[in-house]
Amino acid sequence: MKIYSFEKLECWQHARKLAVWVYKLTRNFPKDERFGLISQMRRAAISIASNVAEGTSRKTKKDQAHFSVIAYSSTIELLNDLIVSKDLDFLTEEIYFEGRELIERQTFLIARLRKSQQLSS
């Protein structure tokens, strides 16, 4: 079985972990949020991993970096949704801080990936 280049990236591996975490977390949200925060958070989390992966298929470093920017933006969107979820008392303090730590790590990894793409241009 072929291993694609994105699968080797720590940034993608962490994004995948974050997406699974978000899916499991949102299972416990109120059912009336199915088309609200649940959907929004899941789409943002999947977008992070998807854009990191898609960026690796691009020919130019500039194009690759563009997808890293989109992944970073989706990570910040997810942070916003996490904060709102906390405000609505859908999360405990402990889970909220766990999510913030995962997001902080993700933004660091994306920034590092983007920097390497810009240096290579």
Secondary structure by P-SEA (a helix, b strand, c coil): cccccccccaaaaaaaaaaaaaaaaaccccccccccaaaaaaaaaaaaaaaaaaaaacccaaaaaaaaaaaaaaaaaaaaaaaaaaaaccccaaaaaaaaaaaaaaaaaaaaaaaaaaaac
